[in-house]
Amino acid sequence: MSDDRRFEGLKIQPRGPSGLAGRPTDDKLGLGTKPDGVAHLEELLTELNNLHRRLWAESTRSLLLVLQGMDTSGKDSTVRHVLSGLNPQGCQVTSFKVPNDTDIAHDYLWRVHAVCPERGRLGVFNRSHYEDVLAARFGGAVTREEARRRYRHIREFERLLDDEGTTVVKVFLHLSKEEQTARLERRLGDATRAWKFQLSDLDARRDWDDYQTLYDEVLAETSTVHAPWHVVPADRKWVRNVVVATLLVEALRRLDPQIPSPDPSFAGIVIH
């Protein structure tokens, strides 16, 4: 059985329920032991590097990985572990902060569209346009009715990207509250990592159940045939890394990028 089928249950069917409450956060997904997973990840990264090299050389299509999840779910770590070894010229990672005055003066997707990956590149959104229906909703910047209108905008925006040659892979890193507790405690206890802690982390933690309910809605409303959501169990970091790497490899296999044939006029060139 291929990895794609093994992880098929992680995909939310178009406009179907996400059922977050019933999805385990610590599932090994049949990957065996951690050493097994680490070895498999190395194989995946080798193939990912080769496929990415071909995507960069072909330079006609692109791939966008969208990462969402609660604080400490591992968005930064996923980027670090899964994209390690790839040609940095062919990658671009974008993290979306609170909109500035210029952003606010435009429509909310303006800043997003401007940083979508160029042809030939693998782009990553570490948090994304989905903050405009998540954080914006909690912060009171948009109403429920406005958010539902934005779901339609987002579905159509991602359809545009797909139609124009950008394959979108969307991942929700599904973390348990207990595991978040342990990670926040480790972060605070490590002087080299404590800088990442923010009091706002505790605000979101206080509203944990409300966030889970809202994520349920967002994932269900925006999972489509061309850009489905995948709910990836994130309590075990090695499982998370294997699954995300697999999703990227499978997406690139389907694209099957090809290195261009050499210009026939080069045949007669002699290098002296």
Secondary structure, 3 states (H helix, E strand, C coil): CCHHHHCHHHECCCCCCCCHHHCCCCCCCCCCCHHHHHHHHHHHHHHHHHHHHHHHHHCCCEEEEEEEECCCCCHHHHHHHHCCCCCHHHEEEEECCCCCHHHHCCCCCHHHHCCCCCCCCEEEEECCHHHHCCHHHHCCCCCHHHHHHHHHHHHHHHHHHHHCCEEEEEEEEECCHHHHHHHHHHHHHCCCCHHHCCHHHHHHHHCHHHHHHHHHHHHHHHCCCCCCEEEEECCCHHHHHHHHHHHHHHHHHHHCCCCCCCCHHHHHCCCC
